[in-house]
Amino acid sequence: MYISEVKIKNYRCFEQFSTILNQFTLIIGENNSGKTNFIKALSLPLTMGSLDFSQKRLSIADFNSSCVEAFLKTAFHHYRLDEEEQLKDENLSVLIDKIPIIEVEVSFSGHKDNYELSLIHSFLAENEKKPTFSIKYKYAPKIFDFLGKTKELVLSIEDIDRLKWQLLPIDNYEYDIVTVSNEKSISFDKLKNLVVNVIGAERDDFSDSPAMRSNNILTKLLVSELTVNEKEVINLAYNEFFGKVEGAGTFQRLLNSDSTFDNIREHLKEVGCIPNLPNLKNIISNITLSYGNEFLYQKGLGERNLVFIFLFFAYFKKSKSEFNLCCVEEPEAHLGVNKLRVTIDFLEKSILEPNSLLQTIVTTHNPAIINKLKISNVIAFSGNKAISLSSFGEELNDYLRKRPNFDILRLIYADKLILVEGPSEEMLIRTHTYLNQENLYDVEVISVGQKGYKSFLDIWLLVNGNNHNKKIAVIRDFDDQENAQIEHEKYRDKHPHITVATTVCYTLEDDLIHKGNNISSIAKYFEIELNADEIDGVIISDFLKADKTGGMLTLCDAMLCIENPLVIELPDHITTVLEAMR
């Protein structure tokens, strides 16, 4: 069982937003794209786990500013109509329709047995062709009182530009969690087994804060794992421990220490100490985590982060009685290369274990996590959209597995991106952009290590197709493949923010030496004698091709030489791309 779809309305950065989810989902996005807000939104309709606290009652900062501004502007003009016009249905409907209401709707799918069905069966939407089980968090006002306060607000401000969205009167707002099919409130008893737990991005206080969340998890984990016999052993040990305390005689010394009260000692001699009935949780909560011979809080943030994730999953994946949505923000935080590898491996094995009551969402900025945990699980946040990359199937997934260091985040989110076949083109372009930093400082170059670019362009278009502030270009070798050139140029013809440029000759080296005075410049630098005939081009070209990366590296170093830089003109197809990137 898992949450298969989420719809969010008017919450923080989400005005109208929806996305599908899998049993395991990996969310990527630029900074401020809404990943953390999405996780917080999920905590509103669900029951927050005991490790954290989630406020169901919201503040003005939780409202989407655009929807509030639209409502206040409508109200500003509405309440300046004469009273008869205000009460007309068409005018009143426009105002009421724009009232900011926050909604977070989640739909459940994939229940495996009758127990899982019992957790969600009362949420069934009967009118749907396909049965769905959906609940919704609503944060809405009592309309009559709310409109009265809104009227007072907008009439007190003469200039509409001074009507700021933060002034929205939300005192009359109340939250409710309802069944989508009939808008009836859902009792806590029905929600208590639908739990969300979050490891937030800000978790540096995991083991050193007064709350000591590490101890909290450890206590719950130990209590849940103890057998009856083990509990009896602990109880006996507790009584034995108390016997040692009592044997010290401290209490009796206290009572008998003052000779002034000899006359009441007779009354006090029966007073003694006995142990309270031991509370197992209280006993175990005095245990703290160590790492080696030191307390965990003495270790670095990376070690603590690693232990936090391990404990988190160890505890929640064992639950067989409640649905657990486990969210981990940026598991790579504070982790070095080796610890990150261990964490990725642990996450992969945890999500592969057969527990249909555990759903996992991970947000990340690290391409290694994406490549390891499969592109088919990735949801990309971009603007107000959430795009699933599952449609690209095994071909792209296999590509990423073969190139574990490929940075798909740069592919999707770079503002200006150039894709090239290999390191020779990448070195030449990076050298030129370095020499022209004023105009090309923000250009990203990625070597894809193959001739075809269509899958990469398809992914880029899926995320950025309607964003004309982004640009992508492809630089390719002709390689006597005219049909491939035509296929790639179709992308350029359909999309103005895509540039496709192909060499005139067979490869980059051939075009490079035939541009301007490059033949003589390169020959002079490498001390190659020329014969002043057509074979000169072949000699220089073959020389560069014999060691493509080594030869290009030497050329680039010479171009960057401060005292006597080598002047190399770029081939026309590269110049075309760089002009498009300006």
C-alpha positions in Angstrom: 0.0 0.0 0.0 1.3 3.4 -0.8 0.3 7.0 -1.6 0.0 7.0 -5.4 -1.1 10.6 -6.0 -0.8 14.0 -4.2 -2.7 17.2 -5.0 -1.8 20.5 -3.3 -3.7 23.7 -3.6 -2.6 27.1 -2.2 0.1 25.8 0.2 3.3 27.8 0.3 4.9 27.7 -3.2 2.2 25.4 -4.6 -0.8 27.2 -6.1 -2.0 24.2 -8.1 0.2 21.2 -8.0 -0.1 17.4 -8.4 2.2 14.5 -8.7 2.3 10.7 -8.8 4.4 8.7 -6.4 5.8 5.2 -6.3 6.4 2.9 -3.3 9.9 4.5 -3.5 10.2 8.0 -5.0 13.3 10.1 -5.5 12.5 13.8 -5.8 15.0 16.2 -7.4 14.8 19.9 -8.0 16.6 23.2 -7.9 16.9 25.2 -4.7 13.6 26.7 -3.8 11.7 24.3 -6.1 9.4 23.1 -3.2 10.9 19.8 -2.1 10.8 20.6 1.6 7.4 22.3 1.3 6.1 19.1 -0.4 7.3 17.0 2.5 5.7 19.3 5.0 2.4 19.3 3.0 2.3 15.5 3.3 2.4 15.8 7.1 -0.9 17.7 7.1 -3.4 15.0 6.2 -1.4 12.2 7.8 -0.6 11.5 11.5 2.9 12.8 12.4 5.1 10.1 13.9 6.2 10.3 17.5 9.7 11.5 16.5 8.5 14.9 15.3 5.7 17.4 15.8 3.6 18.8 13.0 1.3 21.8 13.4 -2.0 21.2 11.7 -3.1 24.8 12.3 -1.3 27.0 9.8 0.0 30.6 9.8 -0.2 33.3 7.1 3.3 32.3 5.9 1.8 28.9 4.8 -0.5 30.4 2.3 0.4 30.8 -1.3 0.9 34.5 -1.8 -0.5 34.6 -5.3 -3.9 33.2 -4.4 -4.1 35.6 -1.4 -3.2 38.6 -3.5 -5.8 37.7 -6.1 -8.5 37.4 -3.4 -7.6 40.7 -1.7 -7.7 42.6 -5.0 -11.1 41.1 -5.8 -12.4 42.0 -2.4 -10.9 45.5 -2.6 -13.0 46.2 -5.7 -16.1 44.1 -4.6 -16.6 46.1 -1.4 -16.4 49.4 -3.2 -19.5 48.5 -5.3 -22.8 49.7 -4.1 -24.6 47.3 -1.7 -27.0 46.0 -4.2 -24.2 45.1 -6.7 -22.3 43.4 -3.9 -25.2 41.0 -3.2 -25.7 40.0 -6.8 -25.0 36.3 -7.2 -22.5 36.7 -10.0 -20.4 39.2 -8.0 -20.6 37.3 -4.8 -19.7 34.0 -6.5 -16.5 35.5 -7.9 -15.5 36.7 -4.5 -16.3 33.4 -2.7 -14.5 31.4 -5.4 -11.3 33.3 -4.8 -11.3 32.7 -1.0 -7.8 31.2 -0.2 -8.4 27.6 0.9 -5.4 25.3 1.5 -6.0 21.7 0.5 -3.7 18.7 0.5 -5.2 15.5 -1.0 -3.6 12.1 -0.9 -4.8 8.9 -2.7 -3.8 5.4 -1.7 -3.3 2.4 -4.0 -1.8 -1.0 -4.0 -3.2 -2.6 -0.9 -1.9 -6.2 -0.6 -4.3 -7.8 1.9 -7.5 -7.3 3.9 -5.6 -5.6 6.8 -4.2 -3.0 4.5 -7.7 -2.5 2.9 -9.1 -2.1 6.4 -6.9 0.9 7.0 -8.3 2.8 4.0 -11.6 1.2 3.1 -13.7 4.0 4.6 -12.1 6.5 2.2 -13.5 4.8 -1.0 -14.7 7.2 -3.7 -17.8 5.3 -4.9 -18.5 7.4 -7.9 -15.2 6.8 -9.6 -14.9 4.2 -12.4 -11.6 3.1 -10.8 -11.9 2.7 -7.0 -9.7 5.2 -5.2 -9.1 5.8 -1.5 -8.5 9.5 -0.9 -8.4 11.9 2.0 -8.0 15.6 2.1 -6.6 18.2 4.6 -8.6 21.5 4.4 -7.7 24.8 6.0 -10.7 27.0 5.3 -12.5 29.9 7.1 -16.0 30.4 8.4 -17.1 32.3 5.4 -19.5 34.8 6.9 -17.1 36.0 9.7 -14.2 35.9 7.3 -15.8 38.1 4.7 -16.8 40.5 7.4 -13.2 40.9 8.6 -12.0 41.1 5.0 -14.5 43.9 4.3 -13.1 45.9 7.3 -9.6 45.3 6.1 -10.0 46.4 2.4 -12.2 49.4 3.3 -9.5 50.6 5.8 -6.9 50.9 3.0 -7.4 53.4 0.3 -4.5 52.5 -1.9 -4.6 49.0 -3.4 -0.8 48.9 -3.6 -0.7 49.0 0.2 -2.9 45.9 0.5 -0.3 43.4 1.3 -1.0 39.7 1.2 0.3 39.2 4.8 -2.7 41.2 6.1 -5.2 38.4 5.2 -7.4 37.8 8.4 -7.0 34.1 9.2 -8.3 34.1 12.8 -11.5 32.3 11.6 -9.6 29.6 9.7 -10.0 26.0 10.9 -8.5 22.8 9.7 -10.3 19.5 9.0 -9.3 16.2 7.4 -12.1 14.7 5.3 -12.9 11.9 2.9 -12.7 13.3 -0.6 -15.8 11.4 -1.7 -18.3 13.0 0.7 -16.3 15.7 2.6 -17.1 14.1 5.9 -14.6 14.5 8.8 -12.3 11.5 9.5 -11.8 10.5 13.1 -8.4 10.2 14.8 -8.9 6.5 15.2 -9.0 6.1 11.4 -6.0 8.3 10.8 -3.7 7.1 13.7 -2.4 4.2 11.6 -1.5 6.4 8.6 1.8 7.8 9.7 4.4 10.1 8.2 7.9 10.4 9.7 10.5 12.9 8.4 14.3 13.2 8.6 14.5 16.9 7.7 17.4 18.6 5.9 18.1 20.5 9.2 19.0 17.6 11.4 22.3 18.6 12.9 20.9 18.5 16.4 20.0 14.8 16.1 22.2 13.7 19.0 23.3 16.9 20.8 20.0 18.7 21.4 18.1 18.6 24.7 15.4 16.5 23.0 18.1 13.9 22.0 16.0 12.4 19.2 18.7 9.7 18.9 17.7 8.4 22.4 14.1 8.6 21.5 14.5 6.3 18.4 16.8 4.0 20.3 14.3 3.7 23.2 11.4 2.9 20.9 13.5 0.4 18.9 14.7 -1.5 22.0 11.2 -1.6 23.6 9.6 -2.9 20.4 12.3 -5.6 20.1 12.4 -7.0 23.6 10.9 -10.4 24.2 8.8 -11.3 27.3 11.8 -13.1 28.8 14.1 -10.2 28.2 11.7 -7.8 29.8 11.6 -10.1 32.9 15.4 -10.1 33.1 15.4 -6.3 33.0 12.8 -6.0 35.7 14.8 -8.4 37.9 17.9 -6.3 37.2 16.0 -3.2 38.1 14.9 -4.6 41.5 18.5 -5.8 42.1 19.7 -2.3 41.3 17.2 -0.9 43.8 18.4 -3.3 46.4 21.8 -1.8 46.1 20.4 1.7 46.5 18.4 0.6 49.6 21.4 -1.2 51.0 23.4 2.0 51.1 21.1 3.1 54.0 21.1 6.7 52.9 17.4 7.2 53.6 17.5 5.7 57.2 20.5 7.9 58.0 18.6 10.9 56.9 15.7 10.1 59.2 17.9 9.2 62.2 20.4 12.0 61.9 18.8 14.6 64.2 18.7 13.6 67.9 16.2 16.4 68.6 13.4 14.2 67.3 14.0 11.1 69.4 10.4 11.1 70.5 9.1 10.5 66.9 11.6 8.0 65.8 9.2 5.3 66.9 6.8 6.6 64.3 9.4 6.8 61.6 11.0 3.4 61.9 8.4 1.8 59.6 9.2 4.4 56.8 11.3 2.9 54.1 11.9 2.9 50.3 10.4 0.5 47.8 10.7 0.6 44.0 7.9 2.0 41.8 6.5 -0.5 39.3 9.2 -0.2 36.7 8.3 1.6 33.5 10.4 -0.1 30.8 10.5 2.9 28.6 11.7 5.1 31.4 14.5 2.6 32.3 15.7 2.3 28.7 15.5 6.0 28.0 18.5 6.5 30.2 20.6 4.7 27.6 22.4 7.0 25.2 24.1 6.1 21.9 27.8 5.6 21.7 30.2 5.3 18.8 33.2 3.2 19.7 34.2 4.3 23.2 32.8 7.8 22.8 29.3 9.3 23.0 27.7 9.7 19.6 27.3 13.5 20.1 31.1 13.7 20.3 31.4 12.5 16.7 31.2 14.6 13.5 27.9 15.6 11.8 28.6 12.9 9.1 28.8 10.1 11.5 25.7 11.3 13.4 23.7 11.7 10.1 24.6 8.1 9.1 23.5 6.6 12.4 20.3 8.7 12.3 19.3 7.3 8.9 20.2 3.7 9.9 18.1 3.9 13.1 15.3 5.6 11.4 14.8 2.9 8.8 15.6 0.1 11.3 12.7 1.3 13.5 10.0 2.1 10.9 10.5 -0.7 8.4 9.7 -3.2 11.2 6.2 -1.8 11.8 3.5 -4.3 10.6 0.5 -2.5 12.1 0.6 0.9 10.6 1.3 2.5 7.2 4.6 4.5 7.4 5.5 7.2 4.9 9.2 7.7 5.6 10.7 10.9 4.1 14.5 11.6 4.1 15.7 15.0 2.9 19.1 15.1 1.4 20.7 11.9 2.8 24.0 13.1 1.4 24.3 15.9 4.0 27.7 16.0 5.7 28.7 12.6 4.2 32.1 11.9 2.7 32.5 9.6 -0.3 32.7 6.4 1.6 29.9 7.1 4.0 27.6 8.2 1.1 28.3 5.0 -0.7 27.3 3.0 2.4 24.2 5.1 2.9 23.0 4.7 -0.7 23.6 0.9 -0.4 21.5 0.9 2.8 18.7 2.9 1.2 18.6 0.6 -1.8 18.4 -2.6 0.3 15.8 -1.1 2.7 13.4 -0.2 -0.1 13.8 -3.6 -1.7 12.7 -5.4 1.4 9.2 -6.8 1.2 7.2 -4.4 3.4 4.2 -3.1 1.6 3.3 -0.8 4.6 6.5 1.2 4.1 6.7 4.0 1.5 9.9 6.0 1.1 10.5 9.4 -0.3 14.0 10.8 -0.7 14.9 14.3 -1.9 18.4 14.8 -3.2 20.9 17.1 -5.0 23.4 14.2 -5.5 23.6 12.5 -8.9 25.2 9.4 -7.4 22.0 8.7 -5.5 19.9 9.1 -8.6 22.0 6.9 -10.7 22.1 4.1 -8.1 18.4 4.2 -7.2 17.1 4.2 -10.8 15.8 6.9 -13.0 12.4 5.3 -13.1 11.8 6.3 -9.5 12.7 10.0 -10.1 10.2 12.9 -10.0 11.7 16.2 -11.1 10.2 19.4 -9.6 10.2 22.3 -12.0 8.1 25.4 -11.6 4.6 24.3 -10.7 5.1 20.9 -12.4 6.3 17.5 -11.2 7.6 15.4 -14.0 8.1 11.6 -13.7 11.2 10.3 -15.6 9.8 6.7 -15.6 8.8 7.0 -19.2 12.4 6.7 -20.4 12.6 3.1 -19.3 15.6 0.8 -19.1 17.7 2.4 -21.9 18.4 5.6 -19.9 18.6 3.6 -16.7 21.3 1.3 -18.2 23.2 4.4 -19.5 23.3 5.9 -16.0 24.4 2.6 -14.4 27.3 2.4 -16.9 28.2 6.0 -16.1 27.7 6.3 -12.3 29.3 9.8 -12.3 27.0 11.3 -14.9 25.4 14.4 -13.5 21.7 14.2 -14.6 20.9 17.2 -12.4 23.1 19.5 -14.5 21.4 18.1 -17.6 18.0 19.0 -16.3 18.5 22.2 -14.4 21.5 24.1 -16.0 20.3 27.4 -17.4 22.6 27.1 -20.4 23.9 23.7 -21.4 26.0 22.3 -24.2 26.1 18.6 -24.8 29.2 17.2 -26.6 30.3 13.7 -27.6 33.7 13.5 -25.9 36.4 15.2 -23.8 38.1 16.8 -26.8 35.1 19.0 -27.6 34.5 19.7 -23.8 38.1 20.8 -23.3 38.1 23.1 -26.3 34.8 24.7 -25.3 35.7 25.1 -21.7 38.9 26.8 -22.7 37.1 29.2 -24.9 34.4 30.0 -22.2 37.2 30.6 -19.7 38.8 33.1 -22.1 35.4 34.8 -22.6 34.1 34.7 -19.0 32.3 38.0 -19.4 29.7 36.5 -21.8 29.9 32.7 -21.2 30.6 32.3 -17.5 27.2 30.5 -16.9 27.5 27.9 -19.6 27.7 24.2 -18.6 29.3 21.6 -20.8 28.6 17.9 -20.5 30.4 15.1 -22.4 27.9 12.3 -22.9 30.3 9.7 -24.2 28.2 8.7 -27.2 27.0 10.0 -30.6 23.2 10.0 -30.0 21.6 12.8 -28.0 17.8 12.3 -28.6 17.1 10.7 -25.1 18.9 13.6 -23.4 16.9 16.1 -25.4 13.7 14.3 -24.6 14.4 14.5 -20.9 15.4 18.1 -21.1 12.2 19.0 -23.0 10.1 17.1 -20.6 11.3 19.4 -17.8 12.1 22.6 -19.6 10.0 22.5 -22.8 7.9 25.5 -21.8 10.7 27.4 -20.0 12.3 29.7 -22.6 14.8 31.1 -20.1 16.7 27.8 -20.4 18.8 26.9 -23.4 20.4 23.7 -24.6 22.7 23.0 -27.5 24.1 19.8 -29.1 27.5 19.7 -30.8 28.0 16.6 -32.9 30.3 15.1 -35.5 29.0 14.4 -39.0 30.6 10.9 -39.1 29.0 10.4 -42.6 25.6 9.9 -40.9 23.3 12.3 -42.7 20.1 10.7 -41.4 21.3 11.1 -37.8 22.0 14.8 -38.5 18.5 15.3 -39.9 16.9 13.5 -36.9 18.7 15.8 -34.5 18.0 19.0 -36.4 14.3 18.3 -36.1 14.6 19.2 -32.4 16.1 22.6 -33.4 13.4 23.3 -36.0 10.6 22.6 -33.4 12.1 24.3 -30.4 13.7 27.8 -30.6 15.7 27.3 -27.3 17.5 24.2 -28.8 20.5 24.6 -31.0 22.0 21.6 -33.0 25.3 22.1 -34.8 27.2 19.4 -36.8 30.7 19.4 -38.2 31.0 19.9 -42.0 33.7 17.3 -42.2 33.9 13.9 -40.5 35.0 15.0 -37.0 35.9 18.0 -34.9 39.6 17.8 -35.8 38.9 18.0 -39.5 36.8 21.2 -39.1 39.3 22.7 -36.6 42.3 22.6 -38.9 40.3 24.0 -41.9 39.3 27.1 -40.0 41.2 30.3 -40.6 45.0 30.0 -40.0 44.7 27.0 -37.7 46.8 24.7 -39.9 49.9 26.8 -39.8 49.4 27.8 -36.1 49.1 24.1 -35.0 51.9 22.9 -37.2 54.2 25.6 -35.9 53.3 24.9 -32.3 53.9 21.1 -32.7 56.9 21.7 -35.0 55.4 19.8 -38.0 56.8 20.6 -41.4 54.1 21.5 -44.1 54.3 20.9 -47.8 52.0 23.7 -48.9 49.6 21.3 -50.5 46.3 19.6 -49.8 47.9 16.8 -47.8 48.9 19.2 -45.1 45.3 19.1 -43.7 45.4 15.4 -43.5 48.8 15.3 -41.8 47.7 17.8 -39.0 44.3 16.1 -38.7 45.7 12.6 -38.3 48.3 14.0 -35.8 45.5 15.3 -33.6 43.3 12.2 -34.0 46.2 9.9 -33.0 45.9 11.2 -29.4 42.6 13.1 -29.3 42.5 14.0 -25.7 46.2 14.4 -25.3 46.6 16.6 -28.4 43.6 18.7 -27.4 44.8 19.2 -23.9 48.2 20.4 -25.2 46.4 22.9 -27.5 44.2 24.2 -24.7 47.1 24.7 -22.4 48.8 26.7 -25.2 45.7 28.8 -25.7 45.7 29.6 -22.0 49.4 30.5 -21.9 49.7 34.0 -20.4 53.0 35.1 -22.1 52.5 33.9 -25.6 49.0 32.3 -26.1 48.3 30.2 -29.1 45.5 31.7 -31.2 43.1 29.1 -32.4 39.9 30.0 -34.3 36.8 27.9 -33.4 35.1 25.9 -36.1 31.8 27.4 -37.4 29.6 24.8 -35.7 31.0 25.5 -32.3 30.8 29.3 -32.9 27.1 29.0 -33.8 26.4 27.2 -30.5 28.4 29.7 -28.4 26.6 32.6 -30.0 23.2 31.0 -29.1 24.4 30.7 -25.5 25.1 34.4 -25.1 
